[in-house]
C-alpha cells in the first residue's frame, strides 16, 4: 500500500512522501494564484475556486487570503457559504460544509493530526479525520475546529472557541474546549443582540 493510499484510508502515513508532496504542490500553486487576484476580479475568483475545491456551491465566496494545505481539493462547500479573511483549511482529509454557513475571520478547520508517540512524530507521520459542518452554521471569529468533529445544523460557535468534540444542532456553543451553552429558541426570535429587538415588520423579504 502506498503512502497516498494510507492517507486516503485514514491510516498513519509518512506525510513527506514524494508522490503526496508532488500532488500537494500543484494545489498550492493554484492557491497562490488565487491569493494574488485583485478585488475587482470577482468573476475570476469564483472560477478559480470552483476549479480548486472538491465541491463549490452557487453563491459561495471566500475572501483572500485563503490558507489551505491542499488548496481546497478535499473541501466540499454547499450553497451560499461565506468565509471571511484568513480562513485556514488543514484539508489533508475531507471537510464538508453545508449550505448557508458563515465563517468569521481567522477560522481554522483542521483534519490532520500527528501521533503522540515521539518515534512516529520523528518519522514525520500524521493521520487525518474528516470534519462535517451542517447547514446554516455560524463559526465566529477565530474558531478552531479539530479533526473528526461534527457540528449540527443551525448551531452557532462563539468567537475564539476550540471545538474538540461534536456539537449538536440548534445550539449556541462557546469556550475552550467548546461546550453547549444553550439551545436556540424563542428568545432569539425577539432579540438579535443583548436587549436589542428584531423589527421583523420592517425587514425586507427577499
N, C-alpha and C positions, 0 to 999 in steps of 0.2 A: 504494500500500500504506500502510495506517495505521500509526502508531507501535505500536499494540497488536498488530497483525498481525506487525510486525517483531519485537516482544518474543517472541511465541509461536513464531516461526520460529528463534529463537536468533541473530538478527542484532543488530548495534549499533543502538540506538534512543535516542530522546530520552525520558528517563525522567520528565521533568516534564510530560509530555503531559497535558492536561486530562482526557481520557477515562480514561487509566490511573489518574491520581490520584483521580478520582471513584470508580472501582471499588475501588481500594485503601482509600479512606476507609470504605466500607461494611464491609469486612472488619475494619478496625481498631476500628470501633465495637463489633462483636461481641467482639473480643479484650478490649477494655476491660471489657465486662460480665462476661466470664469471670473476669478477674483480680480483679473486685470481689466474687466469690462468697465465702460463708463456708465454713469447713472442714466444717460439718455438712450442707452442700448437695451431697453427693457425687453423688446421682442427677441433680440439675440440671446439675452439671458435665459428666457424661457425655453428657447430651442436647445440651448446648451444643457440646461438642467434635465430636459426630457431625454437627452442622449446619455447623460451621466448616471441617472438614477434607475433602479430596477423598475419602479413604477412612479409616475409623477402625474397626479390628478389635475383636472382642469381647475383654474382659479388659484392654484398653489404658487407660492412665491417665497424665495429665500433671499434675505438681504446679504450681500457680500460684506465683510469676508466670511466665507464658509470654510470650516476646517473639517476634514474627513479623511480617515485612514485609506479608504478605498473610493473617495470621490463620489460617494452615493451609490456605488454599484450594488451594494447589498441592502439598500434602504428603499422601502416601499411607502410612498406618500399618497394619501387619499385626496379628495377634492377640497379646495378652499382651505388649505393649510397655509398659515403664515408663520415664518420664522424670522425673528429679529437678528440683529448683528451678532456675529461671533458664535453661531451655532457650531458645536463640535460633535461630530458623529464618529465614534470609535466603532466603525461598521465593518469589523472583520467577520462578523456574522450578520444575520438579518435583523433589521429594525423595521417594525410595522407600525405606521402611524395612520389613524383613521381620518375620516372627513371632519372638516370644520375645526381643526385644532389650532391653538395659538401657542407659540414657543417664544418666551421672552428673551431678551439679550443674554448672552453668555450661558445658555443652556448646554449641558453636556449629556449625551446619551451614549452609554458605553456597553458594548457586548463582550469586550475582551478582558481577560484576567490572566494573572501569572500564578503558577503553583507556589504555595507557601514553602515547599521543600527547597532548601537553598541549592542543592545539587542540580535540580531541574531548572531553577532560575538561572544558574550559572551557565547552563547549556542553551540559554535564550529560547526557552519554550513558553508557550501560552496555550490557553483554551478559550473558547467562545461560547456564549449562551444568548439566544435570541431575546429581544425586547419587544413587547407588544403594548401599544398605547391605543386606547379605544377612540371612539368618535367624540367630538366636541369637548376635548380635554384642553385645559389651560395649564401650561407649565410656566410659573413665574420666573422672573429674572434670576439667573444663577442656579437654577435647579440642576441637580446631578442625578441621573437615573442609572443604576448599576446593572450589571449583566443579569439576565434571566428574569427581570421584573416584568409584571403585567400591571397596567393601570386601566381601570374600567371606564366606561362611557361617562361623560359629563363631569368628571371629577376635576377639582382644582388643586394644584400642588403649589403651596405658598413659596414665595421667593426664598432662595438660599437653602431649600430643603435638599436632603440627600436621601433618595429613595432606594432602600436596600431590600425591601420586601413588597409583595403585591399589595396594591391599593384597590379597593372595590369601586364600583360605580356610584355616582351621585353623592360624593362626599367632598369635604374640604379637608386636606391633609397637609401638615406642616412639620418641620423640625428635622433634627439630625440625631438619630435616624428618624425618617419621616413617619408620622403616626396620624391616624384619622382623628380629627378634632371634632367634627360634627357632620351630620347629613345635610345636604342641600334641601331646603324646604320652603314653606310658605313665606317666611320672613324675607327670603331672597327675592320674592316677587314684589316686595314692598320697598326694600332698601337696597341701593346699589353700592353705597359706601358709608359706613358708620350710620349716622342718623339722617342721611340724605335719601329722600324718597324718589322712586321712579315715577315720572309723569307719563304713564302709559298712554293717556289720551292725546298727548302731544307728539308722541313718537311717530315718525313717518313709516308706514308699512311699505315694504318693497314689493 
